[in-house]
Structures are given as C-alpha cells and as structure tokens.
C-alpha cells in the first residue's frame, strides 16, 4: 500500500510505531549501528531518487519519532552517540521506504541493529527481499 512514505509506507509506519513503543537500550544501539557498512549505506540512500513529497515525509517522520524518545546527551557515555541514534533512526526509515531500490547489503547495514533489538518491521524489510515476487496479482 502506497502512502505519503511511498510504496513501502505501511512498513515504514510500522517501524515508526516500533521506535515509539519498543523499549530499546539506545546506548547499546549506537554501538551496534557504528560499523564500517553504515557510511556506504547512507551514501547509497543519498544517491537514490526520491520525490520531494516522499523525501520530505520521510525526513520529518524520522525526526519526529526520534524527538519522541526524549533522549539527551546525558543518556550516553559518548557525547556523539545521541546524533548517531538520530541518524540511525532516520536512515532506517529511508532504508525501509527504499525497499529493493537500496542494495541488500546497505539495508542490512542500516536495519540489522534494529532487528537485533527485536524490531519486526526491520526484520520484515530484510526478509521481504528474499521472497519471490509475483508477476501477477495475488
């Protein structure tokens, strides 16, 4: 179902709900999300073509859901980790929205830290890539 978030909008909305409601150790998440595959994945997202409407909706949704977490620098040992979590959430929103337009290795880099925290939407976004796609209607 297409929404303001694009053709994968329903899954994006599920992810946003999970960010708001799931109990996550965000300090541990920041450590998991900081790995060599993250930077190339974020570059790949930036190189994708997005309509202005979808990009604006995704950017605002990522920032809004991050703000609902109520995190501050004092929640982390590393003062830069707060920004890392913000970028991780925003990048995951776009990785889910991009679907198979974003290479699987980039989606894994951005979504696996959320899968490790039990996010079903992130796991679905990765799993859907490996399911056969029907050429006709179901």
C-alpha atoms as one frame of an Amber mdcrd trajectory, in Angstrom:
protein
   0.000   0.000   0.000   1.444   3.343  -1.045   1.262   6.188   1.436   2.991
   9.536   1.894   6.074   7.420   2.629   5.985   5.738  -0.785   5.106   2.177
  -1.839   6.543   0.670   1.368   4.714   3.200   3.517   2.791   0.694   5.599
   6.038  -0.947   6.700   7.594   2.482   7.375   4.612   3.344   9.589   5.031
   0.050  11.492   8.711   0.867  12.043   7.869   4.352  13.337   5.369   2.816
  15.775   8.005   0.368  16.987  10.525   3.169  17.565   7.927   4.993  19.667
   6.801   1.996  21.699   9.654  -0.521  21.961  11.969  -0.426  24.965  15.437
  -0.088  23.450  18.851   0.338  25.028  19.736   3.245  22.746  23.315   3.441
  24.057  23.865  -0.186  23.019  22.100   0.523  19.726  24.522   3.374  18.988
  27.430   0.953  19.371  25.797  -1.680  17.114  24.927   0.909  14.477  28.507
   2.202  14.302  30.203  -0.168  11.862  32.038   0.138   8.523  28.965  -0.625
   6.389  26.950   2.296   7.717  28.668   5.109   5.834  28.454   3.490   2.366
  24.798   2.636   3.058  23.984   6.233   3.959  25.761   7.412   0.806  23.682
   4.973  -1.249  20.466   6.328   0.303  21.509   9.888  -0.532  22.082   8.872
  -4.153  18.586   7.416  -4.603  15.980   9.467  -6.427  13.099  10.442  -4.160
  10.150  12.649  -4.990  10.205  15.832  -2.933   6.945  14.865  -1.250   8.143
  11.417  -0.167  11.581  12.661   0.914  10.015  15.433   2.985   7.580  12.995
   4.620  10.372  10.520   5.430  12.703  13.204   6.809  10.008  14.705   9.009
   8.807  11.306  10.233  12.331  10.239  11.195  13.000  13.461  13.081   9.613
  13.440  14.814   9.876   9.860  16.006  13.412  10.486  17.258  12.151  13.510
  19.216   9.514  11.340  20.935  12.285   9.260  22.510  13.238  12.142  24.801
  16.919  11.244  24.679  19.692  13.629  25.678  23.486  13.569  25.603  23.483
  12.517  29.259  21.896   9.199  28.240  25.161   8.174  26.560  28.785   7.754
  27.590  29.874   9.028  24.174  28.575  12.575  23.599  28.280  11.898  19.846
  26.085   8.813  20.321  22.901  10.902  20.536  23.491  12.105  16.984  24.367
   8.569  15.905  20.990   7.313  17.132  19.192  10.171  15.372  20.948   9.345
  12.093  20.357   5.617  12.587  16.601   6.069  13.025  16.313   8.455  10.066
  18.426   6.213   7.840  16.408   3.126   8.765  13.192   4.938   7.835  14.622
   5.611   4.377  16.092   2.113   4.026  12.658   0.601   4.640  10.992   3.090
   2.296  13.537   2.385  -0.446  12.879  -1.345  -0.441  14.823  -3.169  -3.126
  15.950   0.097  -4.717  18.626   0.017  -1.999  21.065  -2.889  -2.240  20.512
  -5.599   0.350  23.958  -5.089   1.925  23.078  -1.436   2.583  19.691  -2.323
   4.029  21.347  -4.898   6.267  23.900  -2.352   7.498  21.143   0.075   8.483
  18.442  -2.323   9.674  20.258  -5.162  11.449  20.826  -3.107  14.641  17.033
  -2.717  14.809  16.482  -6.414  14.072  18.846  -7.188  16.979  16.595  -5.045
  19.202  13.532  -7.045  18.148  12.015  -4.705  15.556   9.688  -6.892  13.486
   9.289  -4.208  10.813  13.044  -4.099  10.177  13.186  -7.896  10.021  10.285
  -7.904   7.560  12.019  -5.289   5.396  15.049  -7.567   5.128  13.078 -10.794
   4.751  10.820  -9.418   2.012  13.862  -9.058  -0.246  14.316 -12.825  -0.355
  10.716 -13.790  -1.031   9.779 -14.451  -4.648   7.836 -11.611  -6.181   4.693
 -12.420  -8.105   4.445 -11.039 -11.616   0.652 -11.095 -11.489  -1.989 -10.195
  -8.959  -2.402 -12.279  -5.827
